[in-house]
Amino acid sequence: MDPKLETEKKLDKLRIPAKGEYSEVARQQRLEFLRKRSGLALDGVERCSYEPETLKNNIESLVGSVEVPLAVVGPVRVRGAYVDDTVYVPCATTEGALVASLNRGATALTRAGGVTAWAISQRVLRAPYFEFFDLVAAQRFCQWVGDNEAEIREQALKPSSHAELVSLEPTPIGRCVHLTFAYRSGDASGQNMVTACTWSACNWIREALAASKDMPLAGFAIEAGLSGDKRVTGQTFTRGRGTRVTAECTLPAEVVRDVLKVEPSALDRYFRLISASEAAAGSIGCSTNIANSIAAVFVATGQDIACVHESSIGVFYLELQGDDSVYASITLPCLVVGTVGGGTGVPQQRECLELMGCAGSGKAMRFAECIAAYCMGLELSTMAAMASDQFAQAHERMGRNRPA
């Protein structure tokens, strides 16, 4: 037998069946295949409340579901440009002590009179690169982009009625030019939206360059990394990607002592310590625990989980005031969230967004302001636990698995 055909036959036996099919029959075929391959019953994985046909835009090769325990944190009193409400925040996690700490922070903030929050701006990026045969052609292209910005903008907005192209910025690196498209994406997180829009514009650009004699293309890719998509970069920290949001609160001394169980001066001292330590470590931003807050709410509300990485950078600030009250603020420059599209339409995740009053159109900025307030609560609670030596004890009591 032809070795190539023999290899293909072996691979056929290993392939998961019913590729591209969304039905309960197809799901059961895949489960049966995995049971035979693994010898496992997979009874837990098989349990699934979703109708396979409804998940065509969310997952491929569905076999079941994995439950993540869900809790609710709150109340958190939030006043912002887009919210003036007492909010309860759903959190999906398997980390003991996390929800207890979140609730302690929420209690402190609410007893202090609440949080003021402000969603400042939205900036979703895609940065294709164009490679030329020399840097002279690359520089010509930069000039050409400026001369043809109106047509590029028109082509970019064809695939979406919700996207708004905010800026178009060429960055030459040798004979390559990274062309950053910055959009507002409305209530969607916008990852797929801006890819489609940018692809439309780039197809027009490539056709125009093909007709050019002095700017022939040597290479192209829809993204080469300058946008900072799903990773932490200095550029996105300073300039933003996703929604930039900030929040503040002043906590009276008695609230710090009664709820956070720490002296205001000790909390201030610990903040100074961590600020210096993070600077020494070369950290981008300054915080203790933003990632925990972001991951828990992202899982609960159907956000793009990979964006936890960039969404978790931020600057937490704390200052002891003359009356021993504590001023605190937090800024999240790269919060990639949406209230429509993607996983936000999956039933349980949709319900969690509804619980926050953040489901559907016109709610993305409210969602961002609620998240900023909720993140600040965990920062305060975690720093208080560290400053008063409660941290290890709390995890010993609530977060360790101690089998009999």
C-alpha positions in Angstrom: 0.0 0.0 0.0 1.1 3.6 -0.7 2.7 4.9 2.6 0.8 8.1 2.2 -2.5 6.3 2.0 -1.6 4.1 4.9 -0.8 7.2 7.0 -4.1 8.8 6.0 -6.0 5.7 7.1 -4.3 5.7 10.5 -5.1 9.4 10.9 -8.8 8.7 9.9 -9.1 6.4 12.9 -7.8 9.0 15.2 -9.9 11.9 14.0 -12.8 13.1 16.2 -16.0 12.4 14.2 -18.7 14.6 12.9 -16.5 17.6 12.2 -18.5 20.8 11.6 -21.8 19.2 12.7 -23.9 20.9 15.4 -26.5 18.3 16.6 -27.1 16.1 19.6 -26.4 13.1 17.4 -23.0 14.5 16.5 -22.2 15.3 20.1 -23.0 11.7 21.1 -20.8 10.3 18.3 -17.8 12.3 19.6 -18.5 11.2 23.2 -18.6 7.6 22.1 -15.4 8.0 20.2 -13.7 9.5 23.3 -15.0 6.7 25.6 -13.6 4.1 23.3 -10.2 5.8 23.1 -9.9 6.6 26.8 -11.8 3.9 28.6 -13.5 6.6 30.6 -17.3 6.9 31.2 -17.2 10.7 30.9 -20.6 11.0 32.7 -19.8 14.4 34.1 -18.5 15.9 30.9 -21.6 14.5 29.0 -24.0 16.6 31.1 -24.8 19.7 29.0 -27.7 22.1 29.2 -26.9 23.7 25.9 -28.7 23.0 22.6 -25.8 22.2 20.2 -27.4 24.1 17.4 -27.3 27.4 19.4 -23.5 27.3 19.8 -22.4 27.5 16.1 -20.6 30.8 16.7 -19.1 29.8 20.1 -17.4 26.4 19.9 -16.6 23.6 17.5 -16.7 19.8 18.0 -19.0 20.2 21.1 -18.9 17.2 23.5 -20.3 18.6 26.7 -19.7 21.2 29.3 -17.6 21.9 32.4 -19.3 23.5 35.3 -17.5 26.3 37.2 -19.0 27.2 40.7 -20.7 30.6 40.6 -21.0 33.1 43.4 -22.4 36.6 43.7 -20.4 39.5 45.2 -22.1 42.5 46.6 -23.7 44.8 47.2 -21.3 47.3 45.6 -22.6 50.9 45.4 -21.4 52.5 42.1 -21.9 56.0 40.8 -20.5 56.7 37.3 -21.0 58.2 34.0 -23.1 55.2 32.9 -24.2 53.7 36.2 -25.9 54.9 39.4 -26.9 51.7 41.2 -26.3 49.1 43.8 -24.7 46.2 41.9 -24.3 42.5 42.5 -21.4 40.9 40.5 -21.4 37.2 39.5 -18.1 35.5 39.9 -17.1 32.0 38.6 -14.2 30.5 40.3 -12.8 27.4 42.1 -10.4 29.4 44.3 -11.4 29.3 47.9 -11.2 32.6 49.9 -11.5 34.7 46.7 -15.3 35.4 47.0 -15.0 36.0 50.7 -12.3 38.6 50.0 -14.3 40.2 47.2 -17.3 40.5 49.5 -15.2 42.1 52.2 -13.9 44.7 49.8 -17.4 45.3 48.5 -18.7 45.8 52.0 -15.9 48.3 52.8 -16.6 50.3 49.7 -20.4 50.4 50.2 -20.1 51.3 53.9 -17.8 54.1 52.8 -20.5 55.5 50.7 -19.8 53.8 47.4 -17.4 54.1 44.4 -17.2 56.8 41.8 -16.3 55.3 38.4 -15.8 56.6 34.9 -15.5 54.8 31.6 -13.2 57.2 29.8 -12.7 55.8 26.3 -12.7 52.8 24.0 -10.0 51.8 21.6 -9.9 48.4 19.8 -6.9 47.8 17.6 -5.8 45.7 14.7 -2.3 46.4 13.2 -1.6 44.6 9.8 1.9 44.8 8.4 2.9 45.6 4.8 6.4 44.6 3.8 8.1 46.3 0.9 11.4 45.7 -1.0 13.2 48.7 0.5 12.6 51.4 3.0 12.1 54.1 0.3 8.9 52.2 -0.8 7.9 51.9 2.9 8.1 55.6 3.4 6.2 56.3 0.2 3.5 54.0 1.6 3.2 56.0 4.8 2.6 59.1 2.8 0.2 57.3 0.5 -1.9 56.2 3.6 -2.3 59.8 4.6 -3.3 60.9 1.1 -5.9 58.1 0.9 -7.2 57.9 4.4 -10.8 58.8 3.4 -11.0 55.9 1.0 -9.4 53.5 3.4 -11.8 54.6 6.1 -14.8 53.9 3.8 -13.5 50.4 2.9 -12.9 49.6 6.6 -16.4 50.4 7.7 -18.2 48.3 5.0 -18.4 45.1 7.0 -20.0 46.7 10.1 -22.6 49.3 10.9 -21.4 49.5 14.6 -17.6 50.0 14.1 -16.2 53.6 14.1 -12.6 54.1 12.8 -11.0 56.5 15.2 -7.5 56.7 13.8 -5.1 55.2 11.2 -1.5 55.3 12.1 1.5 53.9 10.1 4.6 52.8 12.0 7.6 52.1 9.8 10.2 49.6 11.0 12.8 49.3 8.3 11.1 48.2 5.1 8.0 47.1 6.9 5.0 49.3 7.9 2.6 48.4 10.7 -0.6 50.2 10.0 -2.6 50.5 13.2 -6.4 50.7 12.8 -8.0 52.0 16.0 -11.8 51.6 16.3 -14.7 52.1 18.7 -16.7 48.9 18.7 -19.9 50.0 20.5 -21.1 47.3 23.0 -19.1 44.4 21.5 -15.6 43.6 22.7 -14.9 44.0 19.0 -12.1 41.5 18.3 -13.8 39.8 15.3 -15.5 43.1 14.2 -12.2 45.0 13.8 -10.5 42.0 12.1 -13.3 42.0 9.5 -13.2 45.7 9.0 -9.4 45.8 8.7 -9.4 42.9 6.3 -11.8 44.8 4.0 -9.6 47.9 4.0 -6.4 45.9 3.5 -7.8 44.1 0.5 -8.5 47.5 -1.1 -5.0 48.7 -0.2 -3.4 45.6 -1.7 -5.3 46.0 -4.9 -4.2 49.6 -5.1 -0.6 48.7 -4.4 -0.6 46.0 -7.1 -1.3 48.7 -9.6 1.5 50.9 -8.3 5.0 50.8 -9.9 6.9 52.4 -7.0 5.4 50.5 -4.0 5.2 46.8 -4.9 4.4 44.6 -1.9 6.8 41.9 -0.7 4.6 40.5 2.1 1.5 41.1 4.2 -0.2 39.8 7.3 -3.5 40.9 9.0 -1.6 41.2 12.3 2.0 41.1 13.3 1.8 41.9 17.0 1.9 45.7 17.3 -1.8 45.9 18.4 -1.0 44.1 21.6 -4.0 41.7 21.2 -4.2 39.3 24.1 -0.9 40.3 25.7 0.5 43.0 27.9 2.5 45.7 26.2 3.8 49.1 27.3 2.0 50.7 24.4 -1.4 49.4 25.3 -0.8 50.3 28.9 -0.2 53.9 28.1 -2.4 54.4 25.1 -5.1 51.8 25.9 -6.8 48.9 24.2 -10.4 48.0 24.9 -12.1 50.3 27.4 -10.1 52.6 29.7 -11.9 53.0 33.0 -11.1 54.5 36.4 -12.7 54.5 39.8 -12.1 56.1 43.3 -13.4 55.9 46.8 -12.5 57.4 50.2 -12.8 55.0 53.2 -13.2 56.5 56.7 -10.8 55.2 59.3 -13.5 53.3 61.2 -14.5 51.4 58.0 -10.8 50.4 57.4 -10.5 49.2 61.0 -14.0 47.5 61.3 -14.3 45.9 57.9 -10.7 45.4 56.6 -9.3 44.7 60.1 -6.2 46.8 59.6 -4.9 50.1 60.8 -5.1 52.8 58.0 -1.4 53.6 58.6 -0.4 49.9 58.1 -2.4 49.7 54.9 -0.7 52.8 53.6 2.7 51.4 54.6 2.0 48.2 52.7 0.9 50.0 49.6 4.3 51.9 49.6 6.1 48.6 50.0 4.3 46.9 47.1 4.7 50.0 44.9 8.5 49.9 45.4 8.7 46.1 45.0 6.7 46.1 41.7 8.9 48.9 40.3 12.0 46.8 41.2 10.4 43.8 39.4 9.8 45.8 36.3 6.0 45.3 36.5 3.7 47.0 34.1 1.2 48.8 36.3 0.8 48.4 40.0 -1.7 46.1 41.7 -1.9 42.9 43.7 -4.9 40.9 42.5 -6.7 42.4 39.5 -6.4 39.2 37.5 -8.4 37.2 40.0 -11.3 39.7 39.8 -11.2 39.9 36.0 -11.0 36.1 35.4 -13.9 35.4 37.7 -16.3 37.9 36.1 -15.1 37.1 32.6 -16.0 33.4 33.0 -19.3 34.3 34.5 -20.3 36.7 31.8 -19.1 35.1 28.6 -16.1 37.4 27.9 -13.1 36.4 25.8 -11.0 34.5 28.5 -7.7 35.0 26.6 -8.2 38.8 27.2 -7.8 38.3 30.9 -4.1 38.8 30.3 -4.2 42.3 29.0 -7.4 43.3 30.9 -5.7 42.6 34.2 -3.1 45.3 34.0 -3.8 48.4 36.0 -2.7 51.0 38.4 -4.0 50.9 42.0 -3.3 53.9 44.1 -3.7 54.5 47.9 -3.1 57.5 50.0 -3.5 58.1 53.8 -5.2 61.4 54.5 -4.9 63.7 57.5 -7.9 62.3 59.3 -6.7 58.7 58.8 -9.2 58.1 56.1 -7.9 56.2 53.1 -8.3 57.5 49.5 -8.0 54.7 46.9 -8.3 54.7 43.1 -7.9 52.1 40.3 -7.4 52.6 36.6 -7.8 49.8 34.1 -6.5 50.9 30.7 -7.1 47.8 28.7 -10.4 46.3 29.7 -11.6 44.2 26.8 -15.3 43.6 27.4 -18.6 43.5 25.6 -22.3 43.1 26.4 -23.3 41.8 23.0 -21.8 39.2 20.7 -19.4 36.3 21.4 -20.1 34.4 24.6 -22.5 37.0 26.0 -25.4 35.3 24.2 -24.8 31.9 25.9 -27.8 31.4 28.3 -26.1 31.3 31.7 -23.6 34.0 30.8 -26.5 36.2 29.5 -28.3 35.8 32.8 -25.2 36.9 34.7 -25.0 40.0 32.6 -28.7 40.6 33.2 -28.1 40.3 36.9 -25.7 43.2 36.7 -28.0 45.2 34.5 -25.4 44.9 31.8 -26.9 42.7 29.1 -27.4 44.0 25.5 -26.9 47.2 23.7 -25.9 50.4 25.5 -24.5 48.6 28.5 -20.8 48.1 27.8 -19.6 51.2 29.5 -21.8 50.5 32.6 -20.3 47.0 32.7 -16.7 48.5 32.6 -17.5 50.9 35.5 -19.0 48.1 37.6 -15.9 45.9 37.0 -13.5 48.7 38.0 -15.4 49.2 41.3 -15.5 45.5 42.0 -11.7 45.1 41.2 -10.9 48.0 43.6 -12.7 46.1 46.4 -10.4 43.0 46.0 -7.3 45.2 45.8 -8.2 46.8 49.2 -9.1 43.5 50.8 -6.0 41.7 49.6 -3.7 44.5 50.6 -5.4 44.7 54.0 -4.9 40.9 54.5 -1.2 41.2 53.6 -0.7 44.2 55.8 -2.3 42.6 58.8 -1.0 39.1 58.2 -4.4 37.7 57.6 -3.6 36.4 54.0 -2.1 33.0 54.8 -4.6 32.4 57.6 -7.6 33.0 55.3 -6.3 30.6 52.6 -5.4 28.1 55.3 -9.0 28.3 56.6 -10.9 28.5 53.2 -8.6 27.8 50.3 -6.8 24.6 51.0 -8.0 21.1 50.1 -7.5 18.9 53.1 -8.7 15.4 52.3 -9.5 13.2 55.3 
